[in-house]
Amino acid sequence: MFSRNLTEKEIEMIGIIEGFVREKHAHSIGHDYSHIIEVTRRAIEIAQMLSEPVDPFILICGALFHDLGRVGVPTGAMHG
């Protein structure tokens, strides 16, 4: 469950972050933008099933940024 609702400022910031992430992943293969959105969707679904409160802003930002370090790295290079 979410601990609170997003503020208008947080919604605005998520939009900016989403645009940044989309741009960074524009030429990615595998861990591309669609993967980021799917991870974000699943993170939200899981949070809604939990009995512990989850901060929605931290959850969404974490999901959007989770593969940013992979941008430009060949697929499979970071798995070992």
NORMO-V288616 format. One record per helix or strand. SS is the DSSP state (@ for helix, = for strand). FROM is the first residue (numbers start at 0). LEN is the number of residues. Records with the same first field share a line. If there is no record, write none. Layout:
# NORMO-V288616
SS->FROM-LEN + FROM-LEN
This chain:
# NORMO-V288616
=->1-1 + 53-1
@->7-17 + 32-17 + 55-10 + 67-3
